[in-house]
């Protein structure tokens, strides 16, 4: 199972994706929603 990781920056929340890429989201909640959708799609 992927453990969401990231950090807040001046322009949003930078989150790490399961494939190792980084993506910037407006908020941490949007990042967590994005990860949940990825996991739902993979299942």
CORCORMO-V343561 format. One record per residue. N is the residue number from 1. RES is the residue in one letter. SS is DSSP state (2 for helix, 1 for strand, 0 for the rest). OMEGA is omega in whole degrees, -180 to 180 (NA if undefined). Layout:
n,res,ss,omega
N,RES,SS,OMEGA
N,RES,SS,OMEGA
This chain:
n,res,ss,omega
1,X,0,180
2,X,0,176
3,X,0,-179
4,X,0,177
5,X,1,177
6,X,1,-179
7,X,1,178
8,X,1,176
9,X,1,180
10,X,0,-176
11,X,0,177
12,X,1,-179
13,X,1,178
14,X,1,-179
15,X,1,178
16,X,1,179
17,X,0,-178
18,X,0,-179
19,X,0,175
20,X,0,179
21,X,0,173
22,X,1,177
23,X,1,180
24,X,1,178
25,X,1,179
26,X,0,-178
27,X,0,177
28,X,2,179
29,X,2,179
30,X,2,176
31,X,2,-179
32,X,2,176
33,X,2,-180
34,X,2,179
35,X,2,179
36,X,2,179
37,X,2,177
38,X,2,-178
39,X,2,178
40,X,2,179
41,X,2,-177
42,X,2,-176
43,X,0,NA
